[in-house]
Amino acid sequence: MNTVRIYFISLQLLCLSSVHLFTQPIQFTPADFTFFNQKAEVYQQWLDKTGLGQAIHVTKVRLKKDSTELELLLHVNSTDLDTAIALWNRTQDDVRLSSDQTLEEKLFQTFSDFMEIPPAQGNVQVYVLDKDGVYIPCFYVAIWEEDGSIRTESKMRECKDKPIAVSLAPLPLRKTVKGRTVETERKLSSQQVFDNIEAFLRVKYTRTNCYDRRPEMLVELRTETFLRISISDLCRVVLTDEQKSLWCRAAETLGWKCNDVRRERLEFEFNYLSGSNSLTGRLTGKFGSGVYRPRTSGYMDMEPDFNDYLDTFHLKFQQELKPYLEKQ
């Protein structure tokens, strides 16, 4: 191999190595996080100065994905869902009339500029908090950059969720102190509680006797204090007396397998602080076509048409979950 060829290959490898290093995400450090918290205060000052602070307030910043992604959490200045939606929509309209950017673009662009991070390594999330400071899942706005463009995903609707409230009894703990056995109480950690919830849901709802149904459980988000899980493609879990259609039953008499019972989807959100022994959250029930498996957006809320069924399931679910968690 001649000298020119060797030089050319070496140059290619150097370029490829440089591109690889350039595209690797930055891993943020504790010092960076201190800087981000300071900039979050500056971000709030910017919201107040521009008038956006009348509707939006900084909740906190946090690091995700092994400290390679920074999230800015904002909340709308109302604990009432309908008021919060109206406030957000009005702020969107005000920005649209006075700027060539949308509200979401303004929020994200200023965030990435202030934090001095690559836009692809950050996202902004907007929530509504209830009077207890708990996120209301009926309102959610996510803003991020992808392929050089700012993307948005939002959910704003009438709340169709059932509240979950379970008080857990402390577990007995026997300790030997100076030769004597002393019984104390051991409060559950959030890791224990969330691990047990996942196990309970997997055992309880991912097995089915319904033909052509393959329940799928997805842990969408898990932090130290919050857990979001969805289970799709369920059958007769909430809508227990659903029946197959006449043509489906006729097909079965001819030896064909058939199942067109409505498909169900359950969405759970749990909040738990280690040692509190108080589990709260929300449950949403949805249904879809029995003929084909719908996309997530293709499921419809069970309320108000199947509210009685959802009420029955909601009560039974809490009653079954409590002893399962307490026996661990």
matplotlib code that plots the C-alpha trace (Angstrom):
import matplotlib.pyplot as plt

x = [0.0, 1.6, 2.1, -0.7, -3.2, -2.2, -2.4, -5.9, -7.2, -5.8, -7.5, -10.8, -10.5, -9.6, -12.7, -15.0, -13.6, -14.2, -17.7, -18.4, -17.0, -19.0, -22.3, -21.8, -24.2, -22.6, -22.8, -23.7, -22.0, -23.1, -21.5, -23.6, -26.7, -25.9, -25.6, -28.9, -30.7, -29.4, -30.5, -34.0, -34.4, -33.3, -35.8, -38.6, -37.4, -37.7, -41.3, -42.3, -40.6, -42.4, -45.8, -45.8, -45.3, -48.9, -49.8, -46.7, -44.3, -41.0, -41.5, -37.9, -35.1, -33.9, -31.5, -32.6, -31.0, -27.8, -27.3, -27.3, -30.8, -32.0, -35.7, -37.4, -40.7, -43.2, -46.8, -49.8, -50.8, -54.1, -55.1, -58.4, -58.1, -60.7, -59.2, -55.6, -56.7, -58.3, -55.2, -52.9, -55.0, -55.3, -51.5, -51.0, -53.3, -51.5, -48.1, -49.4, -50.7, -47.5, -44.7, -43.8, -43.1, -45.5, -45.7, -44.0, -41.2, -40.5, -40.5, -38.1, -35.8, -35.3, -34.7, -31.9, -30.3, -30.3, -29.1, -26.4, -27.0, -27.4, -31.2, -31.3, -30.3, -33.2, -37.0, -39.6, -42.7, -45.8, -48.2, -51.1, -50.7, -53.7, -54.1, -51.8, -49.1, -49.8, -49.7, -53.1, -52.6, -55.4, -53.1, -49.7, -47.5, -44.1, -41.7, -38.4, -36.2, -35.9, -34.1, -33.6, -37.3, -39.2, -41.8, -44.8, -47.1, -50.0, -53.0, -55.8, -59.2, -61.9, -60.5, -61.9, -59.7, -60.6, -58.5, -56.4, -55.8, -54.4, -53.1, -50.5, -49.9, -46.3, -44.6, -43.6, -39.9, -38.3, -34.9, -32.7, -31.6, -29.3, -30.5, -34.2, -36.4, -38.1, -40.8, -40.8, -42.3, -40.7, -42.1, -42.0, -39.7, -40.9, -38.7, -40.5, -43.9, -43.3, -41.6, -44.6, -47.1, -45.4, -45.4, -49.1, -50.2, -48.1, -49.5, -53.0, -53.6, -51.0, -52.5, -55.7, -58.1, -59.4, -58.5, -56.3, -55.5, -51.9, -51.9, -48.9, -47.8, -45.6, -43.8, -43.9, -42.2, -40.7, -38.9, -38.3, -41.8, -43.8, -44.8, -46.9, -47.9, -50.3, -51.7, -53.3, -55.2, -57.2, -60.4, -63.3, -61.2, -63.5, -66.3, -66.9, -70.1, -69.1, -70.4, -69.2, -71.3, -73.9, -71.8, -68.7, -70.6, -72.0, -68.4, -67.4, -70.1, -68.4, -65.1, -63.4, -61.9, -63.4, -63.3, -64.7, -65.3, -64.2, -60.5, -59.6, -56.8, -55.9, -53.7, -52.3, -50.4, -49.0, -47.4, -45.5, -42.9, -40.6, -41.8, -45.1, -47.2, -49.7, -50.1, -52.1, -52.7, -55.2, -56.8, -58.1, -60.2, -60.5, -62.0, -61.5, -62.6, -62.7, -62.1, -58.6, -56.1, -56.3, -53.4, -53.1, -55.0, -57.7, -59.0, -61.9, -62.7, -65.0, -66.8, -69.6, -71.0, -69.3, -68.9, -70.7, -68.3, -65.3, -66.5, -66.8, -63.3, -61.8, -63.1, -62.0, -58.6, -57.8, -59.1, -56.9, -53.8, -53.6, -53.1, -50.7, -48.4, -48.7, -47.8, -44.4]
y = [0.0, 3.3, 6.3, 8.4, 5.6, 5.2, 8.9, 9.0, 6.1, 7.7, 11.0, 9.2, 7.5, 10.8, 12.4, 9.6, 9.6, 13.4, 13.0, 10.2, 12.4, 15.4, 13.4, 11.9, 13.5, 15.6, 14.1, 16.8, 17.0, 18.1, 21.5, 21.8, 21.0, 23.8, 26.1, 24.8, 25.6, 29.1, 29.5, 28.2, 31.3, 33.5, 31.7, 32.6, 36.2, 36.1, 34.6, 37.4, 40.1, 39.0, 38.6, 34.9, 34.5, 35.4, 32.0, 29.8, 29.1, 27.1, 23.9, 22.6, 21.3, 17.7, 15.4, 12.2, 9.4, 9.0, 12.8, 13.4, 15.0, 18.1, 18.6, 21.8, 21.3, 24.2, 24.4, 26.5, 28.9, 27.3, 24.1, 23.9, 22.0, 24.0, 27.3, 26.0, 25.0, 28.3, 30.2, 28.2, 28.7, 32.4, 32.7, 30.8, 33.3, 36.3, 35.0, 34.2, 37.8, 39.4, 37.2, 35.1, 32.2, 30.0, 29.9, 26.4, 27.6, 30.6, 28.4, 25.9, 28.3, 30.4, 27.3, 25.9, 29.4, 30.1, 26.6, 26.7, 23.1, 21.4, 21.6, 17.8, 17.2, 19.1, 19.1, 21.3, 19.8, 21.7, 20.4, 21.4, 20.7, 20.1, 21.7, 19.0, 19.7, 16.4, 16.4, 16.2, 13.7, 15.3, 18.2, 17.6, 19.5, 18.2, 20.3, 19.0, 19.3, 16.6, 16.8, 20.5, 21.2, 21.9, 19.3, 19.4, 16.8, 17.8, 16.4, 18.6, 17.1, 16.7, 14.5, 11.0, 9.5, 7.7, 8.7, 6.0, 6.4, 3.5, 3.8, 1.1, -0.4, -0.3, -3.7, -5.3, -5.6, -7.6, -6.5, -7.8, -5.1, -6.1, -9.7, -8.8, -9.1, -5.7, -5.3, -2.1, -0.8, -0.7, 1.8, 0.9, 2.6, 3.9, 1.3, -1.5, -0.1, 0.5, -2.9, -4.6, -2.6, -3.6, -7.3, -7.1, -5.6, -8.0, -11.1, -9.8, -8.4, -9.6, -13.1, -13.7, -16.5, -14.4, -15.6, -13.3, -10.9, -10.2, -7.8, -5.5, -3.7, -0.7, 1.2, 4.7, 6.7, 5.8, 8.2, 8.1, 9.3, 8.7, 5.7, 5.7, 2.3, 1.4, -2.0, -2.5, -5.2, -6.4, -8.4, -8.5, -6.9, -3.9, -4.7, -8.1, -9.1, -8.1, -10.6, -11.6, -10.5, -12.8, -13.3, -14.1, -16.8, -18.2, -18.4, -20.4, -22.9, -23.6, -24.2, -20.8, -18.9, -15.5, -12.7, -9.2, -8.3, -4.7, -4.3, -2.5, -0.3, 0.7, 3.7, 4.1, 6.8, 6.4, 8.9, 7.6, 9.2, 6.7, 6.1, 7.9, 4.7, 6.8, 5.8, 8.1, 8.1, 7.9, 5.2, 5.7, 3.1, 3.1, 0.8, 0.2, -2.0, -5.7, -6.4, -4.8, -3.6, 0.2, 2.7, 4.4, 7.4, 5.0, 4.0, 6.0, 6.9, 4.5, 7.4, 8.2, 5.1, 2.5, 4.5, 1.8, -0.8, 1.4, 2.3, -1.4, -2.2, 0.8, -0.2, -3.9, -2.8, -0.8, -3.6, -6.2, -4.0, -3.0, -6.5, -7.4, -4.5, -5.0, -8.6, -8.0]
z = [0.0, -1.0, 1.2, -0.3, 0.2, 3.8, 4.4, 2.8, 5.0, 8.1, 7.3, 6.8, 10.2, 11.9, 10.4, 11.4, 14.9, 15.1, 13.9, 16.4, 19.3, 18.1, 18.0, 21.5, 24.0, 26.8, 30.2, 32.7, 36.1, 39.6, 38.9, 35.7, 37.7, 40.1, 37.1, 35.7, 39.0, 38.9, 35.3, 36.3, 38.5, 35.6, 33.4, 35.9, 35.8, 32.0, 32.3, 34.7, 32.5, 29.4, 31.1, 30.6, 34.3, 34.9, 33.4, 33.8, 36.6, 36.9, 39.0, 38.8, 36.5, 36.6, 34.9, 33.0, 31.0, 32.9, 33.2, 29.4, 29.2, 31.1, 31.7, 32.6, 34.4, 34.3, 35.7, 34.8, 37.6, 38.5, 40.4, 38.6, 35.3, 33.3, 34.4, 33.6, 30.1, 29.4, 30.8, 28.6, 25.5, 26.1, 26.5, 23.3, 21.5, 23.0, 21.9, 18.4, 18.0, 19.1, 17.8, 14.8, 17.3, 19.0, 22.8, 22.8, 20.6, 22.8, 25.9, 24.4, 22.6, 25.7, 27.8, 25.6, 25.3, 29.0, 30.0, 27.2, 26.2, 22.8, 22.1, 21.4, 25.0, 26.7, 26.9, 28.5, 30.1, 31.3, 33.9, 36.1, 39.9, 42.1, 45.6, 47.1, 44.5, 42.6, 38.8, 37.1, 34.3, 32.2, 31.2, 29.7, 27.2, 26.1, 23.9, 22.5, 19.4, 16.8, 13.4, 13.9, 14.5, 17.7, 18.3, 20.6, 22.1, 24.3, 26.2, 27.5, 28.2, 30.7, 33.5, 33.1, 35.8, 39.0, 42.1, 43.8, 47.5, 49.5, 53.1, 53.7, 57.2, 58.3, 58.2, 61.5, 62.1, 64.9, 66.1, 68.9, 71.3, 74.2, 74.0, 73.9, 70.8, 70.1, 67.5, 65.6, 62.4, 59.0, 56.5, 52.8, 50.4, 47.0, 45.3, 47.2, 46.5, 42.8, 42.3, 44.0, 41.9, 38.7, 39.9, 40.8, 37.5, 35.5, 37.3, 37.4, 33.9, 31.4, 31.3, 29.3, 28.3, 25.4, 22.0, 19.9, 22.8, 23.8, 26.8, 26.8, 29.9, 29.5, 32.2, 30.6, 33.4, 36.8, 39.2, 42.9, 43.6, 40.5, 38.4, 35.1, 33.6, 30.8, 29.9, 26.4, 24.5, 27.6, 27.4, 29.9, 32.7, 33.2, 30.8, 32.3, 30.6, 27.0, 24.5, 21.0, 18.1, 16.5, 13.3, 15.5, 17.4, 14.1, 12.8, 15.9, 15.3, 11.9, 13.7, 13.2, 16.1, 16.5, 19.1, 18.5, 22.2, 22.8, 23.6, 26.9, 28.0, 31.5, 32.4, 35.9, 37.7, 41.2, 43.6, 46.6, 48.9, 50.7, 54.3, 53.9, 53.6, 51.6, 48.0, 45.7, 42.0, 39.2, 37.0, 33.5, 31.6, 27.8, 25.2, 21.5, 18.6, 19.1, 15.4, 15.2, 17.7, 17.8, 18.3, 21.6, 20.3, 19.0, 22.4, 23.8, 27.5, 29.2, 30.9, 30.7, 28.8, 31.0, 34.2, 36.4, 35.2, 35.8, 39.3, 40.2, 38.8, 40.5, 43.9, 43.4, 42.2, 45.3, 47.6, 45.9, 45.6, 49.3, 50.8, 48.0, 49.0, 52.7, 52.7, 51.1]

ax = plt.figure().add_subplot(projection="3d")
ax.plot(x, y, z, "-o")
ax.set_aspect("equal")
plt.show()
